[in-house]
Amino acid sequence: MSIKRIDPDDRWSEATIYNGVIYYTGVPTNLINDAYEQTKSTLNEIDKILARVNSDKTQILDVTIFIVDIADFPAMNQAWDEWVVKGQAPVRCTVQSGLMNAHYKVEIKIIAAVDQ
């Protein structure tokens, strides 16, 4: 089996696919808003990449959510709860962490199955 790299660059790829599984980290495109809006923005980016590789949020196996400020946990959860498919939620871990872009309030890493 080969590794498929989506939009590879010198430093990283947008996503990678191996053995029917996609690995992707989403960041918000809307950096001027609060954690709720940034989470929605990031989840929208996840929807886009999953659609691009013939998958969707019901195929997500594992999620790690990084938030900078623990006070943003309820806002992030609100956006997540509105987005996730009830009864098909993946394994999830949330970590408080500093992020490389000072404007990011959230970053979301996923692993999902891809229909082949």
N, C-alpha and C positions, 0 to 999 in steps of 0.2 A: 504494500500500500504506500502511496505517496502522500506527502503533505502538500495541501493546496494553500497558498498564501494569497490573501485578498488584499489588493492595493499595497504591495510591499514597498517599503522605503528603505533607506540606508539604516535607520535606527530601529524601526518596527514595522509590522504589518497591521493593517486595519483589523484583520481577523485571520485565524488559521483554521483549517478543517483537516481532520485526520480520522480515518476509520469511522466516518459517519457522525462525527462530533465537531461542533464549532466552538472555538474559544474566542471570546471577545470582551473587551472592556469599553464601556460607554461612559462618556463624559457629557456634561450639559453644553448645549450650544448657546443657551441663553444665560449669560453670566451676570446680568444686572438684577435678577430677581432673587426671591427668598428660596429656602430649601425645598419648599413644596413645588414651586415652578421649576427649579433646577432638576428636581427628581423627575417631574413630568417630562421635561425636555430630554433627559437621559433615557428614560423609558421609551420615548418616541424614537430615539436613535437606535435603540435595541430592536424595536419593531422593524425599522427600516433594514437593518443588516440581516435580520432573520428572514424577512420576505425575500431579500436578494439571494439567499442561499436555499430557498425552498423549505423554510421552517417557520415556526411562529412561537409565541410565548407559552403555548401549551406543551412545547417540546423542551422547555428549559429544565435541566436536571439539577443545577447547582448555581447559587448566586452568592456573591460576597458584595456587600454594600459598605463603602467607606464613607463616613461622614466626619467632618471636621469638628463640629460643635454638637455635643450630646444634647443640647437644648433643641436642636433641629430634628431629633429623633421622631417626635410626634408628627411634624409636618412631612417628613420623608415617608413615614408609615401611612399617612393619609393618601398621598399620591400613589404609593405602592398598592394599598388596599383597593383603590379605584381602578387600578390597571390589571392586577393579577386575576387570573381566571379562578373563580371559587371552585374548590374541590380539586384543582390541578396545580396548586402552588408547589414550587420546587423547594428543595432544601435551601435554607437561607441563613447566612451569618452576617451580622452587622458589626463593623469595627470602627471605633473612633480613631482617627488618624489625621496627621498632617498630609496635605496633598501638594503636588508639585506646582500647581497653578494657584496662586493666592486667592483667586476669585472663585474657585471651585468650592462648593459646599458639599458636594456629593460626587462619587464615582462608583460605577456599578460594573462588576466583573461577572460574566455568565459563562456557563458551559451548557450547550444544548444539543439535542439530537437533530440531525439533518436527514430529511427524506432523500433517498438516493434513487 
